[in-house]
Every structure is written in C-alpha cells, then in structure tokens.
C-alpha cells in the first residue's frame, strides 16, 4: 500500500518536512555489462545501481573562496624552508590558489542576469486587447520600479554559487506593500520542497534558526496557507515541535519558489584542483632551482661576496693542475613544458565550465575583433546560457505570475493582473554593441511590425509603444491644427 503524503502527513511529524534530496558528486560508477543483444531483443527494466557520494553545500562555499581551497591542506607539495642559525623554519603561507570558480560563476551570471527579463503577452482576445495592453505596460513598469531585476540577479547568482535558492513573495497587511526576499544556504536558510507519493510538489519549506541557533523554525507554504513549526529549549525542557496556527498568505499558489541547479564550475572542479597542484609544484621548483647562480672556482674569500636568499653560490676547489681561479654564472632552463601544461589545463577548464576567459592580451594591438568573432569564441558560454534559460522557464513564469498577484494585493484588486497571460524568459546577454543591435533590427523592418522593433530596441522603455503612440497623436493633432489655421486664412 502506498502511503498518502499530503500536508497533514507532513505536519503530523514536522521532521518529515526536513527530508531533502541530497547534493552529490562522484561515487561508485561500476557498471554491470550484460553482453551482446540483438536489435529486437527485450530485457527486464532495472533501476540504477550507481552509488553516489553525498556532499553538503559547505563544499560549494569552500570551492568558491580561494582562501579555503583544498590545495592549502595538500601535504604532498614540498614546502620552502629557511635556515636561521641552527634552526629550520618552514614557510607555509606561500601556497598558490586560483579564483577560477569565481571567474566561471561571474561569466555564467553575466549571460543570464545582465539583460532585462523578457516578457511576452499571450492574450488573444481582441475585444479586450486595449485594456490588457495598458495593464501589461503597467506590469512591466512596476517590475522595474520594484527593483525586480535585482531580485532576478540575486537568485541567479545564488543558485549558480550554492546549487539551490528560494524566492518568497509576501504581502504585508500592515504596510499594504508586497515584499520579495531571496533565501539561500550561505545566509542560514535551507529551502526544502515537499512532495506527495507521486513526486508532485505540494508545499515548500523554509528552515532556519533564531535566538543564536537555540530555536529552529520551519515555515511551510502550500497553495493557501503558511504553517509554522518551532523547536527549541522551553521551560519544561522538552525538545519537540510546537505547531502554530496556520495563516492565509493571500496568494493562489505557493509563494515560496524553489530552484535547483548545478553550480557554475561543477564539471571543471577536478581540472581546477589539478591546475592549482601543478602551479604550486612549479612555484616550488622555480624558487629552489630557478634563481640566478654563481660558480666560483678556486680559493675565494667568501667575505668579499654579499650573498642573499635569491642567489645560489657554488664554490669549486681548483684542480690539481693548478689552473687559475675562475667565476661564471649559471642560467637554469625555463620550465616551458610546465607552462604549456598549465595553459592546456586552463583551456580545458574553460571547455568544461562553458566559460571563455578573454583578457586584454588576447586583443592584438592594431587588430579589430568583430562582434561575430567574439560571439563565435563564446559559443559554449551562450549555448549553456540558452539551455539554462529554457530549463528555468517554469520557474521564471511562476515568478512573473506571483509578482502580478502581489501587485493586485497592493492595489486591493486581487484579480487585477490575473487576466494577463504573461510568459517570462531570461534574455541572454551577448557581447554585441547597441549600434549593431539597432542595425540588425532595422534590416528586419520589412517583415516585422514597428511595435516589435521598438520593443526589441536596447534603449526601449517598458511602455515604449505607448510613448510612440502618444507622440504620433500629438504630431497629428498639431498637423491638423496647422491645416485648420491655413484654411481659415
């Protein structure tokens, strides 16, 4: 018998609300190969036998911060030591780390968050088209006035850094204002989707601590209510969950949105760790063997030479044939193979993470790299951004819907924007100048409406079409007035 898992099943034992699909990386990938079969052969369907390694989101935070990289704890790297009198002092603070994760994260966020959210009105009833258009223009204006673009940036940045994120839409009855908050693991919040027996989401929980960690709180949101469960030290010393009275949140669907994804550098982490390891080995070798050297032959007065830690001095005794004293310098070979290997790893990191590291040195003096060439170089970046935009389309559509409901609650007209059929899509940023975009739009004016061209313009306001119509109306009125005056004369 399949156990029925509804909201009451979870609330009967609030610990069930804390069950969350773990984050994983690596594991046992031994595959049982059955052998050869024919194209018309059938076999019994089998479940996965992969044993995955569970990790926590603390690992993502560690990888994002160069000062906490694993390489700093690596004991296989030789350490530099100096001789002070009769004692040997090791220098442990010379480990090289690289902020590749930060660079990759910034590249992913750049393509997804830079351009404004792209809204499309999908209403088809011509009889109410004018009123719907006015509401749509108001909706887009208030999206920007509420600084929802910053909310969009925050959730993209958090999910690409930590693996998941939550956005909570609220309406404060006291101030009569709507509020939107982004919650993430690094700020002390755990967002947990709750599913029924058919793996359909029925609610979402926000788990956090207050009172310096002494009190644990679970806020659970379904399509109608917010349920709060509190656990902490009480006067009786019990440690159970106290369930508060449920509260209507005012929205017609769950106002706590949950998004989960891979961190930006997920598929490049092993390459990054190898780059850091080889870089540190190279640094130690250069420090030990890559300094300037001086060879002295014969009996020399060492007091006449000032030696320091950066100079290697080798004193050879004169041969038995009584050759004269001599001195010469040593030039150690350059680690060209190591440099080439580090460059190879850097390129593999870019491929694995779908990120292009372009620096000023890549732009040749006197050369002119066109926009098409830059876009071609960043084709992997744009491909993963487009894929991500589609993967997250349900999330952005839900975000747009809840924002409209929040505006309706503010205006005391719950259904004010419910008649709008709006889709929201992350518009992908590409390294293209405004003039180039405008030029491309102008070449399409023969088969695109003027409205589409105006709305797609990079400098278009949210109500660009209304502004254009108003200017045209004012110009027509002025023309008519001028003609009337001429006729009267």
DAQUICOR-V416576 format. One record per backbone hydrogen bond with DSSP energy under -1.0 kcal/mol. CO is the residue of the C=O (numbers start at 0). NH is the residue of the N-H. E is the energy in kcal/mol with one decimal. If there is no record, write none. Layout:
co=CO nh=NH e=E
co=CO nh=NH e=E
//
This chain:
co=5 nh=9 e=-1.6
co=6 nh=10 e=-2.2
co=7 nh=11 e=-2.0
co=12 nh=15 e=-2.9
co=13 nh=16 e=-1.5
co=14 nh=17 e=-1.3
co=15 nh=18 e=-1.4
co=22 nh=54 e=-2.9
co=25 nh=52 e=-2.4
co=27 nh=50 e=-1.6
co=37 nh=40 e=-1.7
co=50 nh=27 e=-2.9
co=52 nh=24 e=-2.5
co=55 nh=58 e=-1.3
co=56 nh=60 e=-1.6
co=57 nh=61 e=-2.3
co=58 nh=62 e=-2.4
co=59 nh=63 e=-1.9
co=60 nh=64 e=-1.4
co=64 nh=67 e=-2.0
co=65 nh=68 e=-1.4
co=68 nh=71 e=-1.5
co=69 nh=72 e=-2.1
co=70 nh=73 e=-1.1
co=79 nh=90 e=-3.2
co=81 nh=88 e=-2.8
co=83 nh=86 e=-2.2
co=86 nh=83 e=-2.8
co=88 nh=81 e=-2.6
co=97 nh=99 e=-1.0
co=98 nh=102 e=-2.0
co=99 nh=103 e=-2.9
co=100 nh=104 e=-2.7
co=101 nh=105 e=-2.4
co=102 nh=106 e=-1.9
co=103 nh=107 e=-2.2
co=104 nh=108 e=-2.4
co=105 nh=109 e=-2.2
co=106 nh=110 e=-1.7
co=107 nh=111 e=-1.4
co=108 nh=112 e=-2.9
co=109 nh=113 e=-1.4
co=110 nh=428 e=-2.5
co=117 nh=424 e=-2.2
co=119 nh=422 e=-2.2
co=124 nh=127 e=-1.1
co=125 nh=128 e=-1.0
co=127 nh=131 e=-2.3
co=128 nh=132 e=-2.6
co=129 nh=133 e=-2.1
co=130 nh=134 e=-2.0
co=131 nh=135 e=-2.4
co=132 nh=136 e=-2.4
co=133 nh=137 e=-2.1
co=134 nh=138 e=-2.7
co=135 nh=139 e=-2.2
co=136 nh=140 e=-2.0
co=137 nh=141 e=-2.4
co=138 nh=142 e=-1.7
co=139 nh=143 e=-1.5
co=140 nh=144 e=-2.4
co=141 nh=145 e=-2.1
co=142 nh=147 e=-2.3
co=143 nh=146 e=-1.4
co=146 nh=150 e=-1.1
co=147 nh=151 e=-2.5
co=148 nh=152 e=-2.3
co=149 nh=153 e=-2.6
co=150 nh=154 e=-2.4
co=151 nh=155 e=-1.9
co=152 nh=156 e=-2.7
co=153 nh=157 e=-2.6
co=154 nh=158 e=-2.2
co=155 nh=159 e=-1.8
co=157 nh=161 e=-3.1
co=158 nh=162 e=-1.4
co=159 nh=263 e=-2.5
co=162 nh=260 e=-2.7
co=164 nh=258 e=-2.4
co=165 nh=182 e=-3.0
co=166 nh=256 e=-3.0
co=167 nh=180 e=-2.2
co=169 nh=178 e=-2.6
co=171 nh=175 e=-1.9
co=176 nh=171 e=-2.7
co=178 nh=169 e=-2.9
co=180 nh=167 e=-2.7
co=182 nh=165 e=-2.3
co=183 nh=186 e=-1.1
co=183 nh=188 e=-1.8
co=184 nh=187 e=-1.8
co=189 nh=206 e=-2.8
co=191 nh=204 e=-3.1
co=193 nh=201 e=-2.6
co=193 nh=202 e=-1.4
co=195 nh=198 e=-1.8
co=199 nh=195 e=-2.4
co=202 nh=193 e=-2.9
co=203 nh=220 e=-2.8
co=204 nh=191 e=-2.7
co=205 nh=218 e=-2.6
co=206 nh=189 e=-2.4
co=207 nh=216 e=-3.1
co=209 nh=214 e=-2.2
co=210 nh=213 e=-1.6
co=214 nh=209 e=-2.7
co=215 nh=230 e=-2.6
co=216 nh=207 e=-2.2
co=217 nh=228 e=-2.3
co=218 nh=205 e=-2.9
co=219 nh=226 e=-3.1
co=220 nh=203 e=-2.1
co=223 nh=248 e=-1.7
co=224 nh=221 e=-2.2
co=225 nh=246 e=-2.1
co=226 nh=219 e=-3.2
co=227 nh=243 e=-3.0
co=228 nh=217 e=-2.6
co=229 nh=241 e=-3.6
co=230 nh=215 e=-3.4
co=233 nh=236 e=-1.2
co=241 nh=229 e=-2.6
co=246 nh=225 e=-2.7
co=254 nh=168 e=-2.0
co=256 nh=166 e=-1.8
co=258 nh=164 e=-1.9
co=262 nh=265 e=-1.7
co=264 nh=267 e=-2.0
co=267 nh=271 e=-2.2
co=268 nh=272 e=-2.3
co=269 nh=273 e=-1.8
co=270 nh=274 e=-2.3
co=271 nh=275 e=-2.3
co=272 nh=276 e=-2.0
co=273 nh=277 e=-2.6
co=274 nh=278 e=-2.3
co=275 nh=279 e=-2.0
co=276 nh=280 e=-2.1
co=277 nh=281 e=-2.4
co=278 nh=282 e=-2.3
co=279 nh=283 e=-2.3
co=280 nh=284 e=-2.2
co=281 nh=285 e=-2.4
co=282 nh=286 e=-2.1
co=283 nh=287 e=-2.3
co=284 nh=288 e=-3.2
co=285 nh=289 e=-1.6
co=291 nh=311 e=-2.4
co=292 nh=329 e=-2.2
co=293 nh=313 e=-2.9
co=294 nh=327 e=-2.1
co=295 nh=315 e=-3.9
co=296 nh=325 e=-1.8
co=300 nh=303 e=-1.9
co=301 nh=304 e=-1.7
co=307 nh=310 e=-1.5
co=311 nh=293 e=-3.1
co=313 nh=295 e=-3.6
co=315 nh=297 e=-3.3
co=318 nh=321 e=-1.5
co=325 nh=296 e=-3.2
co=327 nh=294 e=-3.7
co=329 nh=292 e=-1.3
co=333 nh=335 e=-2.3
co=334 nh=338 e=-2.1
co=335 nh=339 e=-2.5
co=336 nh=340 e=-2.1
co=337 nh=341 e=-2.4
co=338 nh=342 e=-2.2
co=339 nh=343 e=-2.1
co=340 nh=344 e=-2.4
co=341 nh=345 e=-2.2
co=342 nh=346 e=-2.0
co=343 nh=347 e=-2.1
co=344 nh=348 e=-2.3
co=345 nh=349 e=-1.8
co=346 nh=350 e=-2.1
co=347 nh=351 e=-2.7
co=348 nh=352 e=-1.9
co=349 nh=354 e=-2.1
co=355 nh=357 e=-1.0
co=358 nh=361 e=-2.0
co=359 nh=362 e=-1.4
co=363 nh=366 e=-1.8
co=369 nh=373 e=-2.0
co=370 nh=374 e=-2.5
co=371 nh=375 e=-2.1
co=372 nh=376 e=-2.0
co=373 nh=377 e=-1.4
co=375 nh=378 e=-1.3
co=377 nh=381 e=-2.3
co=378 nh=382 e=-2.1
co=379 nh=383 e=-2.1
co=380 nh=384 e=-1.6
co=381 nh=385 e=-2.5
co=382 nh=386 e=-2.2
co=383 nh=387 e=-2.3
co=384 nh=388 e=-2.4
co=385 nh=389 e=-1.8
co=386 nh=390 e=-2.4
co=387 nh=391 e=-2.2
co=389 nh=392 e=-1.4
co=391 nh=395 e=-2.4
co=392 nh=396 e=-2.3
co=393 nh=397 e=-2.2
co=394 nh=398 e=-2.1
co=395 nh=399 e=-2.2
co=396 nh=400 e=-2.2
co=397 nh=401 e=-2.5
co=398 nh=402 e=-1.8
co=399 nh=403 e=-1.8
co=400 nh=404 e=-2.0
co=401 nh=405 e=-2.4
co=402 nh=406 e=-2.1
co=403 nh=407 e=-2.0
co=404 nh=408 e=-2.1
co=405 nh=409 e=-1.9
co=406 nh=410 e=-1.9
co=407 nh=412 e=-2.9
co=408 nh=411 e=-1.0
co=412 nh=415 e=-2.4
co=416 nh=419 e=-1.6
co=419 nh=421 e=-1.0
co=420 nh=121 e=-3.2
co=422 nh=119 e=-2.2
co=424 nh=117 e=-2.8
co=429 nh=431 e=-2.7
co=432 nh=436 e=-1.9
co=433 nh=437 e=-2.8
co=434 nh=438 e=-2.2
co=435 nh=439 e=-2.3
co=436 nh=440 e=-2.2
co=437 nh=441 e=-2.4
co=438 nh=442 e=-1.3
co=440 nh=443 e=-1.5
co=441 nh=444 e=-1.1
co=443 nh=446 e=-1.2
co=443 nh=447 e=-1.3
co=448 nh=452 e=-1.9
co=449 nh=453 e=-2.3
co=450 nh=454 e=-2.6
co=451 nh=455 e=-2.0
co=456 nh=459 e=-1.7
co=460 nh=463 e=-1.8
co=462 nh=466 e=-2.2
co=463 nh=467 e=-2.4
co=464 nh=468 e=-2.5
co=465 nh=469 e=-2.3
co=466 nh=470 e=-2.4
co=467 nh=471 e=-2.4
co=468 nh=472 e=-2.4
co=469 nh=473 e=-2.5
co=470 nh=474 e=-2.5
co=471 nh=475 e=-2.5
co=472 nh=476 e=-2.2
co=473 nh=477 e=-2.1
co=474 nh=478 e=-2.3
co=475 nh=479 e=-2.4
co=476 nh=480 e=-2.3
co=477 nh=481 e=-2.1
co=478 nh=482 e=-2.1
co=479 nh=483 e=-2.3
co=480 nh=484 e=-2.0
co=481 nh=485 e=-1.9
co=482 nh=486 e=-2.2
co=483 nh=487 e=-2.1
co=484 nh=488 e=-1.5
//
